[in-house]
C-alpha cells in the first residue's frame, strides 16, 4: 500500500519583459525576468485518482503571471513575487502554498555622447538578481476566518564573477601526510558569487510587503556594494574569512534581514613553470602568465545569522 508523500507542480521558465514609459520625459525603463511558479494544496487526487478538477493548469499560471505583470509593478521583484504568490492563495481555496522564484536579468542603460540614453540598454554580464518567495494561507483566527497570507522571502545575487590579481593569501592551514599544497602569501583570488539574504517573515502578507517595497532595491544595492567593496579591499587571509565579513556587514546594513548566505567557488589560476625554456622566470614574484583552471575547485559556503538575544532572568 502506498501514499503520496509530496506533491508540487507549476510552470517553469516563464519569460517576462516589461517596459515602463515616462510620457513626460520620453525615458523608458525595462525589466526582464524568468519566473517559476509551483503550487501546493489539496491536489492529491490529481495524482492518485486522475482527478484533474483540482489542477490549476500550468498554462493558466503562465497567463496569470502576464496579466499580473500588466496590472502591477514588477520592480522590485520581491514585491512582484509576493503579488503572484498571494494571487494563487487567495483565488483558489484548495491551494495552500505558492512557491515563486524570479531570476531578474541585467539590462544597464547605455551612455551615449556622455548622457544616459532614454531607451537603449546593454547586458554587462551574466549576473542575475534572485528572489525566492513562499506564500502560505493564513492561520485561522479565533473568529474562524483565515488570517492574512504569510510570505517568506529570500533575495540574492548569482553569477557575479570577480577577480583580483593580488591581495589574497592562504597559509597556516592544517598539514599532514596527505597535504601537498604550499602556503602562499600572495595569490590570485577569483570566484563567482552566489549570495542570499533571508528576510524576517512577513506575517502581514502582501500589505506589509507593499509598505516596505523600496527597501528591497536598497538592500540589493547595499548587498552588492558590500560584496564588491569587501572583495576588493580585504587583504584576504582566506575565502572563509572574507565571506564572513561580507555577511556581517549586510546584517548591519539591512536590519530586516535575519541571515545571510554565501557560496563561493574558488576559481584557480596556476603558475606555469617556464624555467625549462632558457631559464625563463615565471614563478613566485616573477609569475605573470597563469593557466586558468576549470575543475576541480574549492567550494566554500557559510550562513551567518543574528545572535539570539540573551534570555532575561
N, C-alpha and C positions, 0 to 999 in steps of 0.2 A: 504494500500500500504506500502510495506517495502523496506528497502535498507540495503546493507551490510555496517556496520559501522566500522568493524575491521576485519582484516584477516592477519594471520601469520601462517606459517607451516614449518615443517622441521623434522630433525632426532635427537632424543634424545638418551642419554646413549650409544654413540659410544665409545667402549673400545679400547684404543690405547696404545701400548707399543713400545718403540724404544730403541735399543741398539747402542751405539757408540763404535767401536772397534779401539783402537790405535794399529796398526800393529807393530810399533816400540817397544813399551813398554809392550804390552800384556794387558794393563789396559783397562777395559771396564766400560762404564758409562750407566746407564739406566734411562729412564723416563717413567712413566705410568700416563695416564690421562683419564678422561671421558669427552667427548665433546658433546655439544648440538649446533645444527645449526638451526636457524629459519629465514625464508626469507619473505620479504615483497615486494610488487610491483604491477604491473598490472596483478593481479591474480583473480580479482573479478569474471570473467566469469566461473572459475572452480567451484565456489560456487553456482552462480546464474543460470548458463546455462549448467552445466555438461560438460564444455569445458576443457578437460584435456591437451590441446595443450600448455597451459601456465604453466603447472606444471613441475618443475624440480623434478623428483621423489626422494623421501627421500632415496631410495637405492643408487641413483646417488650421492646424497650428502655424504653418508657414504663412497662410493668408492673414491670419490674425496678427502675426508679427509685423507684416507690411502695413496693415490698417492702423495698428497702434503706433507705428513709426510716423505715419501721416498725421495722426491726431495728437501726438505728444512729442516733446523734445527727446532726442536720443543722446544728448550730451548733458550731463555726464553719463557714461554707460552704466554706472551703478544705479542711477535713477531709472533708466530705461529697462534694465534687467528686472528691477523691482516692479515696475509697471506691468511688464509681461507676466511675471510670476503671480502677482496679485490678481490679474485678469482671470487666469485659469482657475484659481482657488475660489474666487467669488462668483464666477459664471457657472461652474459645474460642481454641484453639491457633492458628487461622488469622487471628485479629485481633491486629495488632501495635501499634496505636496507638489510643487513645481520647481524643478532644477533648471536654472537658466545660466548658460555660460556664454560670455561675449568675448571675442577676440577683436580688438579695435586696431586697424592697420594705420600706419603712419602716412599722412599727407601733410607736407610742410609747404607753406606759402612761398612762392618764388619772389626773389628780389630782382627787379628789372630797372635799370637806369638808377640804381640806388634807392628805389622805393618798393615797398611791398606791392606785388601785383594783385589787383582786385579779384581775379578769378583763375589764377594759374598756380599749380602746385607740383611738387615732385616728391617722390618716395626716397628718403635719405637713409634707408637701411631697413633691415628685416625685423627690427624691434617692434613688438606689439604690446598693447595695454590689455590686461586681462581682468575680467570680472566674473566671479562665480557667486551666484545668488541662489538661495533656497528659501522659498516662500511656503509656509505651512499654515493650515487653517488654525484659527484661534481656539484657545481652551474655553469650553462653555462657562459662562458666568453663573452666579448664584440664581439669577433670574431665568436661567435655562437657555439664553441666547448665546451664540458663539461670540467670542471676543475678536479683536482685530487680527488680521493675518500677520503673523510674526515673520520677520525677514532676517536671515543671516547673510552677511556679505563678506566676501574676500576679494581684495583688489591686488593687482600685481603688474609686474613687468616680465616679459620674456624676450629672449633673442637679442639682448643688448650686448654686443661684442666689444670688449675693451682690451687694451694692451698698454703696458708701459715698459720701456726698454731698460729701466733701472729702477732703484728704489724698492727692491724686494729681496729678501734673504730667506734662508731656511737652514738653520743649524741647531745643534743641541738636542736633536731628536734621539729617541731610543735606538741603540745599536746593539746588535747581537750577531751570532754566526750567520744569520741569513741576510744581513744588511750589506749592500754594495754601494748604495747611493752616497756620494761625497757631500759634505757640508758646503754651503755656499753663502757668501755674504753679499753677493750681487748677482741677480738673475733677472731674466725677462719674466714678467707676470702677465698672463693673458687669461681671460675667462669669458664665458657667455652667461650673463646674469639672468637668473630665474629667481624672482623675489615675489613674496606675497605678504600682505598685511591684513590681519583679521580684525574686522570692526566689532565693537561691542554689539550684542544682539539688539536689533530694533524691535522691541516688543510692541511698539505702537504701530508697526507696519508702514505702509506706504505714506501715510500722512506725516509720520515722523521723519521719513527719508526725504520727502519733499521740503520739509522745513530746513534741512541742513544740506541740501543739494550742492551748493557752491563749495562745500568743504571737501567734496570728493576730488575735484580737479586740483584744489590746493594741496591736498595730501599726496596725490600722484606727482605733482611738480616737486614737492618737498622731498619725497622718497627718491625720485630720480636724481635730483641735485645732490642729495646726501650720498647716494651710491657713487656718483661720478666724482664728486669732490673728495670723498674719503679714499676712493681707489687711487686717485692721483696724488693726494697729499700725504697719505700714511706711509711712513717708512716701514713697510710691511715685514713683520717677523714671521708671519705665516698667513695663509689664506684664512685659517680659522680665526685668528685674532682680528684681522681686518674686517671680516664679515660680522663679527660680534659688535665691533664699533659702529658699523652701519645700522644694525638692528637697534642698538641702544639710542642712537641719535634720532631714528624715526619715531621710536616710542616717546621720546621727549618732545619732538616737534608736533606730533599728532595725538593729543590726549584721548581721542575717541577710539584709538586702535588698541586692541588688547594684546596682540602678539605679532611678531614679525618673523618671516621665514626666508632663508636664502638657500639656494642650491647652486654651487659654483664648480663647474668642471675646470680642471687645470689644463689649459692649452699649452702643451710643452713645446719649447724651442731648444733644440740640442746643438751644442757646439760641434763644429766639424774640424777634426784634426787634419790640417793640411801640411804638416811638417814633412811628410813623405815627398813633397814637391819642393825641392831646393831649399828645405828648411823654413818654408813659409809659416809664419806665426799666426795662428788663428784660434788660440785657446786662452782661457783666463782673461786678463786685462787686455789682451790683443784680439779677443774674439769680436768679429764684425759680421761674419757670414754664418748663418744658422740654418738648420733643417727643421722646418715646422713639422710637427707630428700630429697624426690624426687619432691614433689609439695604440695601446691602452693609455688611459689618462686618469689622473686623480679626480675624485669627486668628493667635495666637502659640503656638508649640509648642517644647518642648525635652525632651531626655533628659539627665539628669545621672547619671554613674556614678562609682564609686570609682576613684581613681587606682591604676594598676597599681604594685605595689611595684618599686622600682628593683632591677635585677639586681645581684647581688654579684659582684665580681671574684674 
